Amino acid sequence: MQARSSGEAAAFNFGALALLGAIASILAAFGFQYIGGYIPCELCYLQRIPYYIAIPGVFATLVVLSAGYPRAAAALFFVVALVFLSNAGIGVYQAGAEWKFWPGPATCSGEQAISTKAGSLLNDLKTTNVVRCDVAQLRIFGLSFAGWNVVVSLVLFALALKAAFRSVQSKFS
């Protein structure tokens, strides 16, 4: 077994931090939902998908790096970094809709469609509970869940990108 270079060791550490951060983020989202009682909106669910992709992606990348393939690991870390960056973009979109900088998606913002049948109108009103994407359910230090997701996603993006460059650092220095 070959010894790992200092760049590969640093890449592994940055990748492990990204993995732990992503796991902590999705666990926090589940905690707010199932323990705190905050019901996610459509965009909130959409912002979870990159975590579902990135967590196994980072894990697999760490395995590839540990197996001695730093260039392949660098490419995979770069892909994972782009996943986190795209998630930050979704978060910016939702946070902007919450601050009324632009309209949110029609499916979870503004007025909702009502029943056209008078007999079922009351029943529809009792059972319909749409969580709006353009209204923040909670703000912590001035940021909504979407705003915090932007911050976390950008940090995870930076960690994954740093891991990508460190993976091949010893090859070019």
Protein Blocks (a to p, Z undefined) as FASTA:
>chain_A
ZZddfklmmmmmmmmmmmmmmmmmmmmmmmmmmmnopacdfklmmmmmmmmmmmmmmmmm
mmmmmnopaklmmmmmmmmmmmmmmmmmmmmmmmmmmnopaccdfklgcjddddfbfklm
mmmmmmpccddfkbcfbdcehiafklmmmmmmmmmmmmmmmmmmmmmmmmmZZ
